[in-house]
Amino acid sequence: SQPGGHGAVREAAEIILKRLGLFEKAMERYVG
C-alpha cells in the first residue's frame, strides 16, 4: 500500500470491519 493511497484506506477499513466482526458476516452473506 502506498502512503496516502486508497490502499491504506481500504486496509484500515478492512481492519475495522474485521474487529467488529462485520466483515466475516458480510462475506458469509455474499459467499453463501
Contacts in CASP RR format, 6 or more apart in sequence:
PFRMAT RR
TARGET T0000
AUTHOR 0000-0000-0000
METHOD contacts of the structure
MODEL  1
SQPGGHGAVREAAEIILKRLGLFEKAMERYVG
1 7 0 8 1.000
1 8 0 8 1.000
1 10 0 8 1.000
1 11 0 8 1.000
2 8 0 8 1.000
14 23 0 8 1.000
17 23 0 8 1.000
17 26 0 8 1.000
18 24 0 8 1.000
END
